């Protein structure tokens, strides 16, 4: 219930003890400020990890081959395993409905391309249409490789933004020709990649064209696919791990590779990597929460100590109030009022300062692992609620102690 007299008492007490009130409020404000900043940095680290994984599809699984390391079924170690189109077709036939995006790929690491007087050496990759989404290649001009290119062996290429700037400078490359080894290729699209210049220094064309022009037959270097996003990482990890095991079994059986040979057929599951990084950021967040709450508790304990001093100073006043009929509940509420007010105002100030600092400084942070540090609105609201409760707890025990003082004892206090 609102009482002007009660608020007048609170403000009078604060006015009489300005320095003490300031120091008490300052400790609470610093505690919440540290908590907000730490949580912001923790969220920034999580965002940074997400952006790193966005450079390629988060739930991407890639398969490539190497050399056998053990003898198996009479075959000597040291055999190089070569995947072919048939391997991709078998996986699509068995698991196609479970894949979100899928593509096989072959590449030439150093192909020299030219346009007019400009020349450059680039990695050229023969891919299927879904590869755009596996690489998060965003089209900024034209289109990506399509199924018509694959079916008709077209010499259409999609170039990276860096390739465009080096070969075409300020010109529009769409429809223009670039040449490699006497063969002309028509540019049908330009892409950009979150990975930057290194990823944008590639040229894509249809896998069928790549195999034909570069004499690769039916060979493929890599198979990649993604799985649909799940509700949480545990479910995604369980499904992807089970699928990876089945695929490894199929491919090892087809190529006569020992089940325990880890070098002949290799699988990279980005979901496993993502889980490791997210576990790390979760642990860091827990650490930040711990440090922030410890700082906040230090401030709250300071409030409680100040309330004890206030109760001691006002012991005689409390005795008079009780002698005049004041109930213990009103004594407790009198002390709590001041405690909650100081804690809440100081907390709001610390919270506001923390949010302003994150807003103004966060955008200036240039780091691969910290991006857009911020505090979730729900977390901020929860922090305010915790502050009010903490302020009440900080003042309750001193207030209850004051309420238990007998009037006669309080009136004798000097």
ROTOR-386828 format. One line per 8 residues: number of its first residue (from 1); their letters; for each residue x, y, z of N, C-alpha, C. Coordinates in pm, whole numbers, plus 50000, padded with zeros to 5 digits. Layout:
BEGIN
NUM	A	X:Y:Z:X:Y:Z:X:Y:Z  ...
***
This chain:
BEGIN
1	XXXXXXXX	50084:49881:50000:50000:50000:50000:50089:50126:50000  50058:50220:49914:50140:50340:49900:50123:50431:50021  50237:50481:50075:50234:50570:50191:50336:50681:50170  50284:50806:50165:50373:50921:50147:50467:50934:50265  50416:50908:50385:50499:50919:50505:50617:50821:50499  50588:50699:50451:50694:50599:50445:50802:50640:50346  50761:50691:50231:50858:50737:50132:50936:50859:50183  50870:50944:50259:50938:51060:50317:51048:51014:50412
9	XXXXXXXX	51018:50910:50491:51117:50855:50583:51237:50798:50508  51207:50727:50397:51315:50668:50318:51408:50776:50265  51349:50881:50206:51431:50987:50147:51505:51068:50253  51443:51085:50370:51512:51154:50480:51635:51075:50524  51618:50942:50534:51730:50857:50577:51843:50861:50475  51807:50863:50347:51908:50869:50242:51980:51003:50244  51902:51111:50267:51959:51246:50270:52057:51261:50385  52028:51201:50498:52113:51214:50615:52242:51132:50600
17	XXXXXXXX	52237:51030:50515:52354:50942:50501:52390:50928:50352  52421:51039:50290:52445:51041:50145:52562:50951:50105  52676:50966:50176:52795:50891:50138:52772:50741:50155  52712:50704:50268:52688:50563:50294:52593:50504:50189  52489:50579:50156:52393:50532:50056:52459:50520:49919  52543:50618:49887:52610:50616:49757:52702:50495:49745  52782:50470:49849:52874:50357:49844:52800:50224:49836  52689:50216:49909:52608:50094:49904:52551:50072:49764
25	XXXXXXXX	52490:50179:49711:52432:50169:49577:52538:50144:49472  52655:50204:49490:52764:50188:49394:52807:50042:49385  52817:49974:49500:52858:49834:49500:52757:49746:49427  52628:49777:49444:52524:49701:49374:52529:49730:49224  52543:49858:49189:52547:49897:49047:52665:49833:48976  52783:49833:49042:52901:49772:48982:52880:49622:48963  52815:49558:49062:52789:49414:49052:52703:49380:48933  52593:49455:48915:52504:49426:48802:52569:49467:48671
33	XXXXXXXX	52651:49574:48672:52722:49615:48552:52817:49505:48505  52894:49448:48597:52986:49340:48564:52910:49219:48511  52796:49187:48576:52717:49073:48532:52668:49093:48389  52614:49212:48360:52562:49240:48225:52674:49233:48121  52789:49293:48152:52901:49292:48056:52950:49149:48030  52961:49069:48135:53007:48932:48118:52908:48850:48036  52778:48868:48064:52677:48796:47987:52678:48842:47842  52701:48971:47820:52709:49023:47684:52825:48963:47608
41	XXXXXXXX	52941:48955:47674:53059:48896:47610:53034:48748:47581  52969:48679:47675:52937:48538:47654:52846:48519:47533  52745:48605:47520:52655:48597:47405:52730:48631:47277  52823:48728:47286:52904:48763:47170:52990:48647:47123  53046:48572:47218:53125:48455:47182:53039:48349:47114  52917:48333:47165:52825:48236:47102:52791:48279:46960  52766:48409:46942:52738:48461:46807:52857:48441:46714  52979:48463:46770:53099:48445:46690:53115:48302:46642
49	XXXXXXXX	53087:48207:46732:53095:48065:46695:52993:48034:46586  52870:48088:46602:52766:48066:46501:52809:48119:46365  52869:48238:46363:52912:48296:46235:53023:48214:46171  53112:48158:46255:53216:48074:46199:53157:47951:46132  53054:47893:46194:52992:47775:46135:52902:47809:46017  52858:47934:46009:52776:47974:45896:52858:47987:45769  52991:47984:45779:53075:47988:45659:53045:47867:45571  53008:47758:45630:52955:47642:45558:52830:47597:45631
57	XXXXXXXX	52758:47504:45572:52635:47459:45636:52665:47400:45774  52582:47435:45874:52609:47392:46012:52600:47240:46027  52506:47178:45956:52484:47035:45973:52538:46958:45853  52654:47001:45805:52714:46940:45685:52799:46819:45722  52785:46715:45643:52867:46595:45657:52941:46573:45526  53072:46565:45531:53155:46551:45411:53232:46420:45415  53242:46355:45300:53309:46226:45289:53417:46237:45182  53537:46195:45215:53645:46187:45115:53729:46064:45145
65	XXXXXXXX	53820:46032:45057:53895:45907:45070:54044:45934:45078  54115:45831:45123:54260:45838:45133:54321:45705:45095  54420:45662:45173:54493:45539:45146:54467:45440:45258  54448:45313:45223:54425:45211:45326:54548:45196:45414  54525:45172:45541:54636:45163:45637:54662:45021:45685  54570:44927:45654:54587:44789:45700:54553:44692:45587  54606:44571:45599:54573:44464:45504:54431:44417:45532  54358:44384:45426:54220:44338:45446:54180:44250:45330
73	XXXXXXXX	54134:44129:45364:54087:44031:45265:54189:44007:45155  54315:43996:45195:54421:43966:45100:54474:44085:45024  54418:44203:45048:54463:44325:44979:54561:44400:45068  54673:44441:45009:54778:44506:45087:54738:44648:45128  54797:44697:45237:54775:44838:45274:54842:44929:45172  54804:45055:45172:54862:45152:45080:54780:45170:44953  54665:45103:44944:54578:45122:44827:54508:45258:44836  54507:45332:44728:54432:45458:44725:54288:45428:44686
81	XXXXXXXX	54197:45476:44766:54054:45455:44740:54001:45573:44658  53933:45544:44550:53878:45647:44463:53727:45631:44453  53654:45732:44497:53509:45729:44485:53468:45767:44343  53351:45716:44301:53298:45744:44169:53153:45790:44180  53097:45828:44065:52957:45870:44063:52865:45766:44125  52900:45639:44106:52816:45531:44157:52805:45536:44309  52913:45574:44377:52908:45585:44523:52805:45689:44566  52807:45802:44499:52708:45908:44528:52567:45858:44501
89	XXXXXXXX	52549:45789:44389:52416:45742:44353:52363:45640:44453  52452:45555:44505:52410:45456:44605:52361:45525:44732  52437:45626:44778:52397:45698:44901:52265:45772:44881  52249:45835:44766:52124:45907:44739:52007:45810:44731  52032:45694:44670:51927:45593:44658:51883:45542:44795  51980:45524:44886:51948:45469:45019:51897:45574:45118  51953:45697:45109:51926:45796:45212:51877:45930:45158  51846:45936:45031:51810:46063:44969:51701:46140:45041
97	XXXXXXXX	51603:46068:45094:51491:46135:45164:51535:46196:45296  51645:46149:45350:51694:46203:45477:51785:46324:45458  51834:46343:45335:51923:46456:45307:51842:46582:45281  51896:46695:45326:51837:46825:45293:51896:46875:45161  52031:46887:45155:52102:46921:45033:52212:46817:45013  52247:46794:44888:52345:46689:44859:52419:46722:44731  52546:46684:44725:52626:46705:44605:52754:46626:44613  52798:46576:44498:52934:46522:44486:53017:46630:44419
105	XXXXXXXX	53149:46612:44420:53234:46720:44370:53370:46665:44325  53426:46731:44224:53566:46707:44187:53629:46843:44162  53762:46850:44167:53825:46982:44159:53959:46978:44087  53999:47095:44043:54134:47118:43992:54187:47237:44073  54297:47216:44143:54342:47316:44239:54397:47443:44174  54460:47431:44061:54523:47549:43999:54494:47552:43849  54385:47616:43814:54350:47632:43673:54367:47780:43636  54437:47806:43528:54462:47944:43486:54349:47989:43393
113	XXXXXXXX	54284:48100:43432:54176:48157:43351:54213:48298:43310  54161:48338:43196:54191:48473:43148:54067:48535:43084  54064:48667:43087:53963:48744:43016:54030:48870:42966  54034:48883:42833:54106:48993:42770:54250:48996:42821  54293:49104:42889:54432:49114:42933:54453:49070:43078  54349:49024:43143:54358:48985:43284:54366:48833:43296  54456:48787:43384:54477:48643:43403:54490:48613:43552  54441:48496:43591:54454:48454:43730:54447:48303:43743
121	XXXXXXXX	54504:48250:43852:54500:48107:43879:54398:48082:43990  54302:47993:43963:54192:47972:44057:54162:47822:44073  54101:47791:44183:54053:47655:44204:53919:47641:44133  53907:47538:44051:53781:47516:43980:53719:47387:44033  53589:47392:44064:53521:47278:44125:53398:47241:44043  53392:47113:44008:53274:47059:43942:53176:47011:44046  53054:47066:44045:52959:47039:44152:52819:47018:44094  52728:46979:44183:52586:46967:44150:52513:47090:44204
129	XXXXXXXX	52390:47117:44159:52320:47242:44196:52309:47268:44346  52290:47162:44427:52273:47183:44572:52399:47236:44639  52513:47231:44571:52638:47272:44634:52635:47419:44677  52553:47499:44612:52538:47640:44652:52500:47652:44799  52410:47564:44844:52360:47572:44982:52455:47503:45079  52529:47404:45030:52630:47341:45115:52742:47439:45149  52771:47530:45058:52878:47628:45077:52828:47764:45123  52697:47777:45137:52638:47908:45171:52683:48016:45072
137	XXXXXXXX	52687:47979:44945:52727:48073:44840:52607:48158:44801  52610:48284:44839:52500:48375:44808:52519:48438:44672  52421:48425:44585:52432:48480:44450:52410:48631:44453  52506:48704:44398:52492:48850:44389:52468:48894:44245  52492:48802:44152:52460:48827:44012:52429:48693:43945  52327:48693:43860:52298:48574:43782:52250:48458:43866  52290:48338:43827:52240:48215:43890:52355:48120:43919  52322:48011:43992:52419:47906:44019:52405:47796:43912
145	XXXXXXXX	52492:47698:43918:52484:47583:43828:52349:47513:43849  52282:47473:43741:52153:47405:43754:52158:47266:43691  52047:47194:43697:52043:47056:43648:52058:47050:43495  52016:47154:43427:52034:47158:43281:52183:47161:43246  52260:47237:43322:52406:47238:43302:52465:47099:43321  52418:47030:43425:52468:46897:43455:52430:46796:43346  52308:46803:43300:52260:46707:43200:52322:46731:43063  52346:46857:43029:52391:46891:42893:52540:46922:42883
153	XXXXXXXX	52614:46900:42989:52759:46923:42988:52793:47066:42943  52716:47162:42988:52739:47300:42943:52868:47355:43002  52926:47448:42929:53048:47514:42977:53009:47649:43040  52915:47640:43133:52872:47756:43210:52945:47755:43344  52990:47872:43389:53063:47879:43515:53004:47988:43604  53020:47967:43734:52984:48066:43836:53114:48107:43904  53142:48235:43906:53270:48282:43960:53249:48353:44094  53354:48350:44178:53350:48420:44305:53369:48570:44286
161	XXXXXXXX	53331:48645:44389:53340:48791:44381:53485:48837:44358  53580:48766:44418:53721:48803:44400:53767:48776:44257  53719:48665:44200:53752:48634:44061:53698:48743:43969  53575:48786:43997:53514:48893:43916:53599:49019:43919  53644:49060:44040:53721:49184:44051:53856:49173:43980  53916:49053:43978:54048:49036:43916:54041:49022:43764  53938:48952:43714:53930:48929:43570:53849:49035:43497  53749:49091:43566:53659:49184:43497:53666:49327:43551
169	XXXXXXXX	53735:49345:43664:53746:49477:43726:53606:49534:43750  53570:49643:43686:53440:49706:43711:53333:49664:43610  53365:49573:43521:53270:49534:43417:53171:49429:43469  53057:49421:43402:52958:49318:43432:53001:49188:43364  53027:49080:43439:53079:48958:43379:52972:48867:43317  52845:48889:43350:52740:48797:43304:52737:48791:43151  52739:48668:43101:52736:48646:42957:52871:48655:42891  52973:48698:42964:53107:48711:42908:53180:48576:42913
177	XXXXXXXX	53287:48564:42836:53362:48440:42829:53495:48453:42903  53532:48345:42971:53666:48334:43027:53730:48209:42968  53861:48209:42953:53929:48101:42881:54030:48030:42971  54035:47896:42954:54134:47815:43024:54174:47700:42933  54305:47686:42907:54356:47580:42819:54286:47579:42683  54259:47697:42630:54199:47708:42498:54050:47684:42494  53988:47662:42610:53843:47635:42615:53773:47757:42674  53667:47801:42610:53589:47916:42659:53475:47870:42749
185	XXXXXXXX	53456:47943:42856:53347:47918:42949:53264:48046:42963  53134:48029:42969:53044:48144:42978:53006:48168:43125  53024:48291:43171:52990:48327:43310:52840:48348:43321  52776:48269:43409:52630:48281:43428:52594:48334:43567  52695:48348:43654:52664:48396:43788:52788:48435:43866  52765:48519:43967:52871:48561:44059:52820:48538:44201  52903:48478:44286:52862:48449:44423:52954:48517:44523  52903:48532:44646:52987:48574:44758:52975:48469:44867
193	XXXXXXXX	53079:48460:44949:53085:48356:45051:53123:48418:45184  53060:48374:45297:53098:48428:45429:53244:48407:45463  53310:48311:45395:53451:48283:45423:53546:48387:45369  53498:48481:45286:53583:48590:45238:53658:48555:45110  53770:48626:45088:53844:48617:44961:53887:48475:44926  53932:48402:45023:53981:48265:44994:53870:48181:44932  53750:48190:44988:53638:48111:44936:53581:48172:44808  53605:48301:44788:53553:48367:44668:53653:48366:44553
201	XXXXXXXX	53760:48287:44569:53859:48272:44462:53840:48140:44389  53717:48093:44385:53687:47967:44319:53594:47989:44199  53593:47890:44112:53504:47890:43996:53428:47757:43996  53297:47764:43988:53213:47644:43986:53162:47618:43845  53154:47488:43810:53086:47447:43688:53022:47312:43714  52943:47263:43618:52874:47135:43638:52975:47022:43653  52947:46928:43744:53037:46816:43768:53058:46735:43640  52953:46714:43564:52966:46636:43440:53063:46703:43343
209	XXXXXXXX	53057:46837:43335:53148:46910:43248:53290:46900:43300  53308:46911:43428:53440:46902:43491:53504:46766:43460  53427:46659:43477:53480:46525:43454:53518:46504:43308  53440:46562:43218:53466:46544:43075:53584:46629:43028  53583:46759:43065:53687:46850:43016:53823:46816:43075  53828:46780:43203:53956:46755:43269:53993:46606:43271  53918:46524:43199:53952:46383:43186:53943:46306:43316  53845:46335:43397:53832:46267:43528:53742:46144:43522
217	XXXXXXXX	53687:46113:43406:53599:45996:43396:53478:46009:43486  53457:45909:43571:53347:45911:43669:53396:45942:43810  53521:45982:43822:53580:46003:43954:53519:46125:44025  53505:46114:44155:53466:46227:44239:53561:46233:44358  53584:46352:44408:53678:46370:44520:53607:46378:44655  53479:46411:44650:53413:46442:44776:53262:46424:44760  53198:46382:44867:53051:46379:44874:53010:46458:44997  52918:46549:44981:52871:46631:45094:52720:46632:45097
225	XXXXXXXX	52667:46639:45217:52522:46653:45232:52490:46716:45367  52372:46766:45379:52326:46820:45507:52199:46747:45548  52173:46748:45678:52051:46691:45733:51961:46805:45779  51831:46784:45779:51740:46890:45826:51769:46928:45969  51747:47054:46002:51774:47105:46137:51682:47040:46238  51740:47001:46351:51664:46939:46459:51638:47040:46571  51554:47000:46667:51517:47090:46776:51635:47124:46867  51728:47029:46882:51846:47056:46964:51964:46973:46913
233	XXXXXXXX	52083:47008:46962:52204:46945:46912:52215:46798:46950  52159:46762:47064:52167:46622:47105:52096:46532:47006  51976:46574:46964:51899:46495:46866:51972:46494:46732  52020:46611:46688:52091:46621:46561:52217:46535:46561  52290:46539:46672:52414:46463:46682:52387:46313:46679  52282:46271:46748:52249:46129:46751:52211:46078:46611  52127:46154:46541:52084:46112:46408:52199:46112:46308  52280:46221:46312:52389:46231:46215:52495:46125:46240
241	XXXXXXXX	52525:46096:46367:52627:45994:46399:52582:45856:46352  52453:45826:46372:52401:45697:46328:52408:45685:46176  52373:45792:46107:52377:45790:45960:52520:45779:45909  52613:45850:45971:52754:45844:45930:52807:45702:45944  52772:45635:46052:52818:45496:46072:52766:45404:45962  52640:45423:45925:52582:45339:45818:52650:45367:45684  52674:45495:45655:52737:45531:45527:52879:45477:45521  52953:45489:45631:53089:45435:45634:53089:45285:45608
249	XXXXXXXX	52994:45215:45668:52984:45070:45650:52960:45036:45503  52868:45109:45438:52837:45084:45297:52959:45108:45208  53025:45224:45226:53138:45258:45141:53258:45167:45165  53283:45130:45290:53395:45040:45320:53369:44902:45262  53243:44859:45266:53210:44731:45206:53228:44733:45055  53186:44841:44991:53197:44852:44845:53342:44857:44799  53428:44923:44877:53568:44939:44836:53663:44842:44906  53607:44744:44975:53686:44641:45044:53788:44705:45138
257	XXXXXXXX	53735:44778:45232:53818:44845:45332:53785:44787:45469  53885:44766:45551:53864:44711:45685:53773:44803:45767  53681:44748:45844:53588:44831:45923:53659:44926:46018  53777:44888:46066:53851:44971:46163:53955:45060:46097  53960:45063:45964:54055:45148:45892:53999:45291:45886  54066:45383:45954:54014:45521:45962:54075:45616:45861  54171:45569:45783:54237:45660:45688:54188:45642:45544  54127:45529:45514:54086:45502:45375:53960:45581:45338
265	XXXXXXXX	53864:45584:45426:53741:45661:45403:53718:45749:45525  53717:45878:45502:53710:45973:45613:53581:46053:45607  53529:46081:45725:53403:46155:45734:53419:46269:45833  53381:46388:45792:53380:46502:45883:53236:46542:45910  53198:46535:46035:53061:46569:46075:53066:46704:46146  53022:46810:46079:53031:46944:46137:52943:46959:46260  52841:46874:46272:52754:46881:46390:52833:46844:46515  52924:46747:46502:53008:46711:46616:53098:46828:46654
273	XXXXXXXX	53156:46894:46554:53241:47010:46582:53160:47121:46647  53040:47146:46593:52955:47251:46648:52920:47221:46794  52892:47095:46824:52856:47057:46961:52971:47086:47056  53093:47057:47013:53209:47083:47098:53223:47232:47127  53204:47315:47023:53217:47459:47042:53104:47514:47127  52983:47463:47107:52871:47514:47186:52881:47470:47332  52935:47350:47355:52961:47309:47493:53061:47403:47558  53164:47441:47480:53265:47534:47531:53203:47668:47567
281	XXXXXXXX	53121:47724:47476:53060:47854:47503:52961:47845:47619  52892:47731:47632:52801:47714:47746:52879:47716:47877  52995:47648:47879:53077:47647:48000:53132:47786:48032  53170:47859:47927:53218:47995:47947:53106:48082:48002  52985:48064:47949:52870:48140:47999:52843:48110:48146  52857:47982:48184:52837:47944:48324:52940:48013:48412  53065:48017:48363:53171:48084:48438:53140:48232:48453  53097:48296:48343:53062:48438:48347:52947:48463:48444
289	XXXXXXXX	52846:48377:48439:52735:48390:48534:52786:48382:48678  52876:48286:48701:52928:48269:48836:53003:48393:48886  53091:48446:48801:53167:48566:48838:53074:48684:48858  52977:48701:48765:52884:48813:48774:52797:48806:48898  52746:48688:48928:52660:48672:49047:52741:48693:49174  52868:48645:49173:52952:48668:49291:52972:48817:49314  52993:48893:49205:53008:49039:49217:52880:49102:49270  52767:49052:49219:52638:49104:49263:52611:49072:49409
297	XXXXXXXX	52647:48950:49449:52627:48910:49588:52709:48997:49683  52830:49034:49638:52913:49121:49721:52841:49252:49749  52774:49305:49646:52698:49428:49664:52578:49408:49755  52508:49295:49736:52389:49266:49818:52428:49249:49965  52541:49181:49989:52588:49164:50127:52619:49300:50189  52675:49389:50105:52700:49526:50152:52571:49594:50193  52464:49575:50115:52334:49633:50148:52285:49578:50281  52300:49446:50301:52255:49383:50425:52330:49439:50546
305	XXXXXXXX	52461:49458:50531:52540:49514:50641:52497:49657:50673  52468:49734:50569:52422:49872:50591:52288:49872:50662  52202:49778:50626:52071:49769:50692:52087:49735:50840  52186:49650:50871:52213:49619:51011:52255:49744:51087  52338:49826:51023:52381:49952:51085:52262:50045:51105  52176:50049:51003:52057:50136:51012:51967:50092:51126  51947:49960:51138:51864:49908:51248:51925:49946:51381  52058:49934:51391:52126:49970:51516:52106:50118:51549
313	XXXXXXXX	52120:50204:51445:52105:50348:51466:51962:50386:51505  51866:50309:51454:51726:50345:51476:51659:50258:51583  51743:50194:51665:51688:50105:51768:51591:50178:51861  51631:50298:51906:51544:50374:51997:51414:50412:51927  51426:50453:51799:51305:50490:51723:51213:50369:51710  51272:50252:51687:51192:50130:51674:51121:50101:51806  51193:50121:51918:51132:50098:52048:51013:50189:52071  51025:50318:52034:50914:50413:52049:50795:50369:51964
321	XXXXXXXX	50822:50330:51839:50715:50286:51750:50641:50166:51809  50718:50071:51863:50654:49952:51920:50576:49986:52046  50631:50080:52122:50561:50122:52244:50428:50190:52212  50424:50257:52096:50301:50325:52053:50207:50232:51977  50243:50105:51970:50151:50007:51910:50187:49958:51772  50304:49995:51721:50343:49949:51588:50365:49798:51589  50311:49730:51489:50325:49585:51481:50460:49549:51418  50511:49428:51447:50640:49386:51390:50643:49395:51237
329	XXXXXXXX	50527:49365:51172:50521:49370:51026:50549:49508:50971  50500:49612:51039:50522:49748:50992:50668:49789:51011  50732:49737:51120:50874:49765:51143:50958:49702:51032  50925:49576:51000:51000:49505:50894:50984:49578:50761  50860:49619:50730:50836:49685:50602:50907:49821:50595  50920:49888:50709:50990:50016:50712:51136:49998:50669  51202:49894:50720:51342:49868:50684:51352:49816:50541  51259:49726:50504:51262:49668:50370:51245:49774:50262
337	XXXXXXXX	51162:49873:50291:51134:49979:50195:51265:50044:50149  51347:50078:50243:51473:50145:50211:51568:50050:50139  51574:49926:50185:51664:49828:50124:51627:49802:49979  51498:49778:49953:51453:49750:49817:51474:49871:49727  51448:49988:49779:51462:50110:49699:51607:50130:49654  51701:50121:49751:51842:50141:49718:51891:50035:49618  51855:49908:49644:51900:49799:49558:51843:49811:49418  51713:49840:49409:51648:49846:49278:51701:49962:49194
345	XXXXXXXX	51708:50082:49254:51757:50198:49179:51900:50178:49134  51985:50128:49225:52126:50104:49191:52137:49997:49082  52055:49893:49095:52057:49786:48995:52014:49834:48858  51909:49915:48854:51863:49970:48726:51972:50056:48662  52041:50134:48746:52150:50218:48693:52261:50131:48635  52302:50027:48710:52405:49936:48661:52363:49863:48535  52235:49821:48530:52182:49751:48413:52182:49843:48292  52137:49966:48312:52132:50063:48202:52272:50094:48150
353	XXXXXXXX	52367:50115:48242:52506:50142:48201:52564:50025:48123  52535:49903:48171:52585:49784:48102:52530:49772:47961  52400:49794:47945:52337:49786:47813:52389:49896:47721  52408:50016:47774:52461:50125:47693:52605:50097:47647  52686:50041:47738:52823:50007:47701:52827:49900:47592  52743:49798:47606:52739:49693:47505:52692:49748:47371  52595:49839:47377:52540:49896:47253:52643:49983:47182  52719:50061:47261:52813:50156:47200:52947:50093:47164
361	XXXXXXXX	52994:50001:47247:53127:49943:47226:53120:49811:47150  53008:49738:47167:52996:49606:47106:53020:49605:46957  52966:49703:46886:52980:49708:46741:53123:49737:46697  53206:49788:46789:53345:49821:46755:53439:49702:46771  53391:49597:46835:53476:49480:46858:53494:49404:46727  53619:49390:46685:53651:49318:46562:53724:49190:46599  53651:49081:46602:53711:48953:46638:53633:48840:46571  53705:48733:46533:53639:48620:46471:53552:48545:46572
369	XXXXXXXX	53585:48558:46700:53518:48476:46799:53424:48555:46890  53415:48685:46871:53318:48766:46945:53245:48854:46845  53115:48838:46838:53036:48914:46741:52908:48963:46805  52882:49093:46794:52759:49154:46843:52726:49113:46986  52812:49145:47083:52781:49112:47223:52657:49186:47270  52564:49115:47325:52438:49174:47369:52379:49088:47480  52279:49144:47548:52210:49071:47654:52065:49052:47612  52020:48930:47619:51882:48899:47584:51786:48975:47675
377	XXXXXXXX	51676:49026:47617:51579:49104:47693:51522:49024:47809  51496:48896:47787:51442:48812:47894:51541:48801:48010  51670:48793:47975:51774:48786:48079:51777:48916:48157  51767:49030:48086:51768:49161:48152:51651:49174:48249  51532:49134:48204:51413:49141:48290:51429:49049:48411  51481:48929:48386:51502:48834:48496:51601:48891:48598  51703:48961:48548:51803:49020:48636:51739:49126:48726  51648:49205:48669:51579:49308:48747:51496:49243:48857
385	XXXXXXXX	51426:49136:48822:51344:49065:48921:51432:49010:49033  51545:48952:48993:51640:48898:49093:51688:49010:49184  51712:49127:49127:51758:49241:49206:51656:49279:49313  51530:49287:49274:51425:49326:49369:51417:49224:49482  51421:49095:49443:51416:48989:49545:51538:48995:49635  51655:49017:49571:51780:49025:49650:51776:49142:49746  51721:49255:49701:51709:49371:49789:51620:49343:49907  51512:49268:49881:51421:49233:49990:51489:49140:50090
393	XXXXXXXX	51564:49041:50036:51633:48947:50125:51741:49019:50206  51813:49111:50138:51920:49184:50206:51868:49264:50324  51746:49315:50311:51691:49395:50420:51607:49319:50519  51563:49197:50480:51468:49124:50564:51529:49083:50698  51648:49024:50695:51704:48972:50820:51738:49083:50920  51800:49194:50874:51818:49304:50968:51684:49360:51018  51584:49365:50927:51453:49417:50965:51386:49327:51068  51396:49196:51050:51335:49103:51144:51404:49113:51280
401	XXXXXXXX	51535:49135:51276:51608:49152:51402:51558:49275:51475  51536:49383:51397:51484:49505:51459:51345:49487:51514  51262:49410:51442:51123:49390:51485:51114:49307:51612  51215:49227:51642:51214:49142:51761:51260:49214:51887  51316:49335:51868:51365:49409:51984:51247:49448:52074  51261:49422:52204:51155:49460:52297:51159:49610:52321  51043:49674:52332:51036:49820:52349:51122:49871:52464  51118:49803:52577:51190:49851:52694:51340:49849:52671
409	XXXXXX	51387:49744:52599:51530:49732:52566:51569:49840:52467  51481:49862:52366:51510:49963:52264:51515:50103:52322  51427:50134:52417:51422:50268:52476:51543:50296:52565  51608:50191:52614:51727:50209:52695:51853:50226:52611  51840:50194:52479:51957:50201:52390:52009:50342:52375  52139:50359:52379:52201:50492:52363:52279:50493:52233
***
